[in-house]
Amino acid sequence: MQLKNKKFILIGFIAGFALLILYFLILSLANSFGHAREQFSQMWYWILLLLVGFGIQVGLYSFIREKFKTVPGRVLATSGGISTGSMIACCLHHLVDVLPIMGLAALSLFLIKYQVLFLVVGILSNLIGIAIMLEIIQKNNLDGGFLKRILVYDMSIVKKLVIVLSLVLVVITFFWTNKSKATNTQPITASENQSKSQALKNLPTKTDNQGGVSFEITPLSFSFENPIKFEIKINTHSVSLDFDLVETSILEDNFGDKYQPLKWDGSSPGGHHRSGILVFPPLDSKAKKVKLTIQDTYLRIFEWELE
């Protein structure tokens, strides 16, 4: 029995490790291994929760299949659906860089803005899936001893509590995310202007050429206490540049804080040549990196080191 229990634990561990490999594979193919490693170092605690939750789900699912060979298809389909759905939720926030390749470019900026929300949904979906499988094990007396300490509770009640709590946490996270974004879009105040100036060196120009459209982005000299300004030049001879840069742009620092544009001072949408200044709120004074994402037909990412 102990050997069998270790077998299911090993299966769960392998599943979690496989999800970790998938994470690095997606980000490495979309950008680079260095980028994947950097993202992992910033979000390791979220990713660890996702890996553990997914591994436990897979271990319990394999335990059910092993112990209950004749389980009705309806029950297995429910467990399998939760498990698969959790994996999709776990990976969803990592698809930002590859969505344009899949023809879903319009969703990319949305996923960036609500990254934390998708992380929370992935973790909570894991918890719901675990509760459902524990309920199945309890109702059918499938536990082999190593789950007895958990199954002393009524898992049907635990499942309902987990679902209700998950819904509450998702709603709270959604409103917190929107409130945070609203705060980041406010103009700098007089009191903030009194903070110590930390001037940055001139940052290099970055370019992007996709779909016959050329972007040239130059950060203008700025300090942490002032709004950040980017000079943007866009040129093409094949399509109309009819997108709104305020609606299709977002700035992110190395802490994961996101800033929406305050305004665009430049040419209006349309035509083949556009230029102007895109203005963002001041950065966190501790920020060391900044990433500007612009979403038109393609996902365009521009990154700078601030030190």
C-alpha positions in Angstrom: 0.0 0.0 0.0 2.8 2.4 0.9 4.5 1.6 -2.5 1.3 2.4 -4.3 0.9 5.7 -2.4 4.4 6.7 -3.3 3.5 5.9 -6.9 0.7 8.5 -6.9 2.9 11.0 -5.2 5.6 10.4 -7.9 3.0 10.9 -10.6 1.9 14.2 -9.1 5.5 15.3 -8.8 6.2 14.4 -12.5 3.0 16.3 -13.6 4.1 19.5 -11.7 7.6 19.2 -13.2 6.1 18.8 -16.7 4.1 21.9 -16.2 7.2 23.8 -15.2 9.0 22.6 -18.3 6.0 23.7 -20.4 6.3 27.2 -18.8 10.0 27.5 -19.7 9.4 26.1 -23.2 6.6 28.6 -24.0 8.5 31.6 -22.8 11.8 30.5 -24.3 10.3 29.9 -27.7 8.4 33.2 -27.6 11.4 35.2 -26.4 14.5 33.6 -24.8 15.5 31.3 -22.0 16.9 34.3 -20.2 13.5 36.0 -20.4 11.8 32.9 -19.0 14.3 32.7 -16.1 13.8 36.3 -15.3 10.0 36.0 -15.3 10.3 32.9 -13.1 12.4 34.8 -10.6 9.8 37.6 -10.4 6.8 35.2 -10.1 8.2 32.1 -8.5 5.8 32.0 -5.6 2.7 32.2 -7.9 4.2 29.5 -10.2 5.1 27.3 -7.2 1.5 27.4 -6.0 0.3 26.5 -9.5 2.7 23.6 -9.8 1.9 22.1 -6.4 -1.9 22.4 -7.0 -1.7 20.9 -10.4 0.6 18.0 -9.2 -1.8 17.2 -6.4 -4.7 17.1 -8.8 -3.0 14.7 -11.2 -1.9 12.5 -8.3 -5.4 12.3 -6.9 -6.9 11.7 -10.4 -4.5 8.8 -11.0 -5.4 7.4 -7.6 -9.1 7.5 -8.4 -8.5 5.7 -11.8 -6.4 3.1 -10.1 -8.7 2.4 -7.2 -12.0 2.8 -8.9 -11.7 1.1 -12.3 -15.5 0.9 -12.8 -16.2 4.5 -11.9 -19.0 5.9 -14.1 -17.8 7.9 -17.0 -19.7 11.0 -15.7 -17.6 11.1 -12.5 -14.3 10.7 -14.3 -15.2 13.2 -16.9 -15.9 15.7 -14.2 -12.6 15.1 -12.5 -10.7 15.1 -15.7 -12.4 18.3 -16.9 -11.5 20.1 -13.7 -7.9 18.9 -14.0 -7.6 20.0 -17.7 -9.4 23.3 -17.0 -6.9 24.0 -14.2 -4.0 23.4 -16.5 -5.4 25.7 -19.1 -5.9 28.4 -16.4 -2.4 27.8 -15.1 -0.9 28.4 -18.5 -3.2 31.1 -19.7 -1.3 34.0 -18.3 1.9 32.7 -20.0 0.4 32.7 -23.5 0.8 36.5 -23.8 3.9 36.2 -25.9 2.6 33.4 -28.2 -1.0 34.6 -28.7 -0.1 36.6 -31.9 1.3 33.4 -33.4 -2.0 31.7 -32.7 -4.0 34.5 -34.3 -5.3 35.8 -31.0 -3.3 39.0 -30.9 -6.3 41.1 -29.8 -6.4 39.2 -26.4 -2.7 39.7 -25.6 -2.9 43.2 -24.0 -6.0 42.1 -22.0 -4.0 39.1 -20.5 -1.1 41.4 -19.6 -3.4 43.8 -17.8 -5.1 41.0 -15.8 -2.2 38.7 -15.2 -2.6 38.5 -11.5 -6.3 37.8 -11.9 -5.5 34.8 -14.2 -2.9 33.6 -11.7 -5.5 33.7 -8.9 -8.1 31.9 -11.0 -5.6 29.2 -11.9 -4.7 28.6 -8.2 -8.3 28.6 -7.1 -9.4 26.2 -9.9 -6.7 23.8 -8.6 -8.2 24.0 -5.1 -11.7 23.3 -6.5 -10.5 20.4 -8.5 -8.7 18.9 -5.5 -11.9 19.3 -3.3 -14.0 17.6 -6.0 -11.7 14.6 -6.2 -11.4 14.3 -2.5 -15.2 14.2 -2.3 -15.3 11.4 -4.9 -12.7 9.4 -2.9 -14.7 9.9 0.3 -18.1 9.0 -1.1 -16.7 5.8 -2.6 -14.5 4.8 0.3 -11.4 4.7 -1.9 -8.8 6.1 0.5 -6.0 3.8 1.2 -4.9 5.2 4.5 -2.7 8.2 3.6 -5.8 10.5 3.1 -7.6 9.5 6.3 -6.5 12.6 8.2 -8.1 14.8 5.6 -11.2 12.8 4.9 -12.4 13.0 8.5 -14.2 16.2 7.3 -17.3 16.2 5.1 -15.7 16.9 1.7 -19.0 17.9 0.2 -19.2 20.8 2.6 -15.5 21.6 2.1 -16.1 21.6 -1.6 -18.9 24.1 -1.3 -16.9 26.3 1.0 -13.9 26.3 -1.4 -16.1 27.3 -4.3 -17.8 30.1 -2.4 -14.5 31.4 -1.1 -12.9 31.1 -4.5 -15.7 33.2 -6.1 -15.2 35.9 -3.3 -11.5 36.0 -3.8 -11.8 36.3 -7.6 -14.2 39.2 -7.2 -11.9 40.9 -4.7 -8.9 40.4 -7.0 -10.8 41.8 -9.9 -11.7 45.0 -8.1 -8.3 45.3 -6.5 -6.7 45.0 -10.0 -8.9 47.7 -11.5 -8.4 50.0 -8.5 -4.6 49.5 -8.7 -4.7 50.4 -12.4 -6.8 53.5 -11.8 -4.2 54.6 -9.2 -1.4 54.1 -11.7 -3.1 56.3 -14.3 -3.4 59.3 -12.1 -1.2 62.3 -12.9 1.7 63.2 -10.6 0.7 65.4 -7.7 2.5 68.4 -6.2 3.6 66.4 -3.1 5.2 63.8 -5.4 7.1 66.5 -7.2 8.9 67.2 -3.9 10.5 63.8 -3.9 14.2 63.5 -4.5 15.1 63.6 -8.2 16.8 60.5 -9.5 17.7 61.3 -13.1 18.3 58.4 -15.4 20.7 58.2 -18.3 19.5 58.5 -21.8 18.0 55.1 -22.8 18.6 53.6 -26.3 16.1 53.6 -29.1 14.3 50.3 -29.7 12.8 49.2 -33.0 10.2 46.6 -34.1 9.4 45.5 -37.7 6.4 43.2 -38.0 3.7 42.9 -40.6 5.2 45.6 -42.8 5.0 48.2 -40.0 8.1 49.8 -38.5 8.1 51.1 -34.9 10.9 53.3 -33.5 10.6 54.0 -29.7 13.0 56.5 -28.0 12.6 57.1 -24.2 13.1 60.8 -23.5 15.2 61.8 -20.6 13.2 61.6 -17.4 13.4 61.1 -13.6 11.4 58.9 -11.3 9.4 61.9 -10.1 8.1 63.0 -13.5 5.8 61.4 -16.1 7.7 59.1 -18.5 7.6 60.1 -22.1 8.4 57.9 -25.2 8.9 59.4 -28.6 7.3 57.1 -31.1 7.7 57.0 -34.9 5.6 54.6 -37.0 5.9 54.0 -40.7 4.4 51.7 -43.2 3.5 51.4 -46.9 1.0 48.6 -46.7 -1.6 49.2 -44.0 -3.5 52.0 -42.4 -2.2 53.0 -38.9 -5.7 53.4 -37.5 -5.1 52.2 -33.9 -5.3 54.3 -30.7 -1.9 54.2 -28.9 -3.5 55.1 -25.5 -5.8 52.0 -25.8 -3.2 49.6 -27.2 -0.2 50.4 -24.9 0.9 49.5 -21.4 4.0 50.0 -19.4 5.3 47.5 -16.8 8.3 47.6 -14.4 10.3 44.6 -13.0 7.9 44.4 -9.9 5.0 43.6 -12.2 3.3 47.0 -11.6 1.5 48.1 -14.7 0.9 51.7 -15.9 -1.6 52.9 -18.5 -0.9 55.9 -20.7 -1.9 59.4 -19.5 -2.1 60.8 -23.0 -0.8 60.7 -26.6 0.6 64.0 -28.1 0.9 63.3 -31.7 -0.7 62.5 -35.0 -4.2 61.0 -35.0 -5.0 57.4 -36.1 -4.8 56.7 -39.8 -2.4 57.1 -42.7 1.0 55.5 -43.3 3.2 57.7 -41.1 2.6 58.7 -37.5 4.8 60.3 -34.8 4.3 61.8 -31.3 4.9 61.5 -27.6 3.3 58.8 -25.4 3.1 59.8 -21.8 2.9 57.5 -18.7 2.7 58.1 -15.0 5.9 58.2 -12.9 7.6 54.9 -12.2 8.2 53.3 -8.8 11.6 54.8 -7.7 12.9 51.3 -7.0 12.3 50.0 -10.5 15.3 48.6 -12.4 13.7 47.6 -15.6 10.8 48.8 -17.8 8.8 47.1 -20.6 6.6 48.9 -23.0 4.0 46.7 -24.8 2.1 48.0 -27.8 -0.7 45.9 -29.4 -1.8 46.6 -32.9 -2.1 43.7 -35.3 1.0 42.3 -33.7 2.3 42.2 -30.1 5.3 44.5 -29.9 7.6 44.5 -26.8 10.3 47.0 -26.0 12.5 46.6 -22.9 15.1 48.8 -21.2 17.4 48.5 -18.2 17.2 51.6 -16.0 20.5 51.2 -14.3 
